[in-house]
Amino acid sequence: MKILIYKLLLFLLILTLLSACSKKTSPPDTGKLKVVTTLFPIYDFARAIGGDAADVTLLLPPGVEPHSFEPKPEDMMKIAKADIFIYTSSEMEPWAEKLASGVVKNGKPLKVEAGAGARYLAASGQDEHGHKEGGRDPHIWLDMDNAALMMDNIARALAERLPQKAQTFRSNAASGKEKLKTLDIRFKTELSNCSTREFIHGGHFAFAYLADRYKLNYISAYGVSADSEPSPKKMMALIEAIRRHKLKSIFYEELLSPAVAQTVASETGATLLKLHGIHNLTKEEIDSGVSFTALMEQNLVALKKGLVCQ
């Protein structure tokens, strides 16, 4: 990672020197805040809170799995030209803070950790030997309280850069948090009377916050790293859990291969159900204008079906 950052810094320096020598004119300033975000939840929150006062960009290309994402020199240029750069945390984007610090000049861009102050769970997935992984689980946005806190942090940052719009940003954030509150009540109510609380997931340890908030017993095929693969022992444990609890479904996630879930399903007769971790979206999803709350509503439908809720 250090080598990558050094290369990016060098590339940025070269581009800056070339830019200074160029006679090309810069594009006209729209008067809007230029905001660069890393993951989709932050992007969606920022564009809703910023409204017409902000041009918000998602750094991740459509369909890219964020755990394995490595920024390119052009990504660094986007950050350097922004008024605000917003990332989740050092756990989710370990490259973001150092990268942003390397381009900050005269306080610009403003570097914002959207997850600052969030409630973190332990990254308690297990490795192939059954030992618990250390550190903090980075998927904080799947807890509604954390999502609301992220909105407040984003609104505060936008207001710092554009004080004359501070009340608008606060109002937009309040509206967004009210939607989260309403959705949270739906989750608690509609998942309160289910045939099972067992939540089996054939992917990486992404849904612990969701399970913790709504009192579900969550088992994933492997730990927080999306690049991991489950051991044969863990595969057998998933199969045995489905058979023991007589479960009808196993969940898989967006942007990752459902191969593990498919293997377990073929052994148990369970059906496959998709849950969205809302890290990033496909191009089709982005083009359709889908929102964080819409994706969470889709997750609620899938959970109710998989857990057989009344």
N, C-alpha and C positions, 0 to 999 in steps of 0.2 A: 504493500500500500504506500510506503514512504517513497519508493522508487517512482510509482505512478504519479504521486503528487509533485515530486521534483520535476518530472517530465512535463507535467501540465503547467507548472509555474514557468518553466523555461519557454514553453510554447507560447504562453500568454505574454511574456516579455517580448518575444520576437514579433508577435502580432501587434503589440502596442507600439513598438518602434516603427513597424511598417505603416501602421495607421497614422502615425504622426507625420510621416512623409507623404502620405497620400493626399491628392487634391480632390478626392471625391467628397461630396457633401454628405453630412449625416442626415438621416431621415427626420422629418419635422417632429418636434416634440408635441405630443397630444395633450399634455397637461395632466395626464393620468399617472398614477403610481404604477411603476413597473415592478411586478411581483413575480419572483420565480419560486416555485414550490417543488418538493421532491415527490411525495406520494399523492395518490388520488384523494384521500380524505382531506389533506391539507389544501389541495387545489380546490376542491369543491367548497370547503368552508371559506376559503379566502375570496373566491369569486362571488359567493353569496353575500359575504360581509362587505366586500369592497364595492360591489354594484358597479355603477357607471363611473366611479372614481378610480377604478383600478383595472389595469391590463394584467391578467394572471396567466402565467405559463406553467405547464407541467413539464418538469425536466425529463421524467421517464418517457421513453417512446412507447406508443401503444403496444400492448402485449408482452412487454418485457417484465420478467420476474425480478422484483427489486432487490432480493437478497443477494443476487449475483451481479447486480448492476455495477459497472465501473464507468465513471464519467469520462467523457472525451474532451479534448481541448475546446471544441465548440460549446460544450456544456459550461465550461469554465468562463468562456466569453459571455454567455448569457447571464451568468451570475454576476460577473464584473460590471455589466451594464445595468443591472437591476437597482431599484431603490431599496428593495427588501428581498432577502433570501430566507425562506422558511423551510425548516426540516423538522423531523419528528424528534429524534434524540440520537445520542452517540451510539446507543444499542442498535437502533434500526438502520441508521446511515452512518457507519463509523468513519466514512470519508468526508462527510459534509462539513463538519466544524473546521477541520484543518484546511479544507479546500477553500471555504469561504474566507477564513482568516488570511489566506494568501492573496486575496484580491481586494480586501477592504482598503479603501483609500479615502481619507478625510471623512471617516464615518459612513461611507457608502460602499456596498450595500449594508443596510441594517441586518445583522444576523440574528435570526429568531429561532429559538427552540420551542416549537409548538407544544411539546410534551412536558415542559418545565412545570414541576409541581404535581404531576399526575400520580395516581396510585399505581404502583408497579407490583406485579406478581413475579414470583421466582420463575425462571426458565426451567421448569421441572419436568421437561421431557426426559426420556432415558436413552442412554447410548446402547450399543449392541450387547453390552455386558449387563444391562439392567441398572447401571449406576445413574443417578440423577445428574443432569447437567447444571452447571452453576450459572451465575449472572441473572439478569432481569429479562423478563419476557417483553419484547419490544412492541407487541401488537396492541397497544394501549387504546386505540380508537374504538375497539369493539366493546368497551365499557362506556355506557352513555354518559356517566359523570365525567370520565376522562375526555370524551369527545366535546362535552360542553366547556370544560376547562381549556381545551385547545382553541375553541372558538374565542374565548375571552382573551387568550394570549395573542391570537391573530388580530383581533379588533384593537387591542392595546398598541400593537406594533404599527398598524395602519394609521391610528390616531396620532402616534408620535411623529410619523412622517408627513401627515396631512391634517394638522390640528383643526382646520376650519371645517373638516368633515367628521370630526370625532363623534358628534352626537348621532350622525347617520350610521357610522360604523357600530356604535354601541346598540343602536336600535335594531340594526340588521342581525347582530349577534344574538340579541335577546329573542328575536323572532326564530332564529335557527335553533336556539336552545329550547324554546317552547315546543318545536316540532320533535326534538329529541325526547323531551319529557313525555309527550303524548305517545310516542312510539315505545318508550320504555314501559309505560303502563300497559300497553297492548301486549308486549312480550311477557310481562309478569302475569297478566290475566290469562292469556291464551295458552301459556305453557304451564299453567298451574294444575291442570287436570289431564295428565297424559298417562298412557298405559305403562310407560317406562321412563326412567330418568337417565338411562344409559345412552351415551352419545359416542358412537364409534366412528373414527375418522381415519381414512386411509391415506393420510398426507402428513405434512409437518405440523409441529405443535403451534398452531395458529389461533385456535379458538378457546383458549383457556379463560380469557376475560369474559367471553360470552357465556361459557359454561358456569363460571364462578358467580356471575351476576344473577343467573336464573336457576341456580342450584341443580345443575346437570352433572352427571358423572362422566367426565371426558377422558377418552383414551385415544391417542394418536399413534400412527404407525412409527413415527420417528420424532426426533427433537426439533428445536427451533430452527435449525439450519435446513433450508429448502433443498440443499444439495445432498442431504443424507439419504441413506437407503436403509430400510428395516432389515434386521437380521432374521434368519429363519425362525428363531425363537420368538421374536416379536410377532411375526406373521401368524404363528401358531396361537399365540396369546389372543390376537384379534379374532381368529376363527373360533377359538374356544369361548370367548366372551359373547360372541353373537349366538352361538349355539346354546350356551348356558342361560342366557337371558331371553332366548327365543325371539331375537330381534329380526325385523323384516327388512331393515335398510342399513346401508353403510354410506357415509358421506365422502365426497371428494371435493377438491377445491379448484378454483379458477387458475388458469395459466400454468398449472402443473399437470403432468401426465397422470391420468387416473388408473394407471396400470396396477398399482398396489390394491386399490379398492376393487378393481375388476377381478383380480386374482382371488381376493377374499370372497367376493360375491359369488364367483363360480364354485367355490368350495362349500358355501353355506346356503346358496339360493337367495341371498339378500339382494334387494334392488339397489341401484345406485342413485344417490341424490346429491345434487350440487349445492355447496355452500360457498358464499363469496367472502373471502377474507378482506376484500376491498383495498388491497395494496395498490393495484393498478387495473386498468381496463383494456379491453380489446379496442381496436379502431372502430368497430361497429358500435360498441357501447358508448364510446366517446362521441361519435357522430350523432347518436340518438339523444344525447343530452341527459343521460341517466345521472341521478344524484346519489349521494351517500344514503339518504333516508330511503330512497326507492330500492336500493340494493339490500338494505337491512329488512325492508318489508318482504323482499323475495326470500331472504334467509328465514324469516319467521314462517312463511308458508312451507318451506322445505322442512324445517324443524318440526312443525306440527304434523306433517305427513310422516316423517321418519320416526317420531316418538309416539305416534298414534294418539293425538290429543283430541279431546272432545270439543 
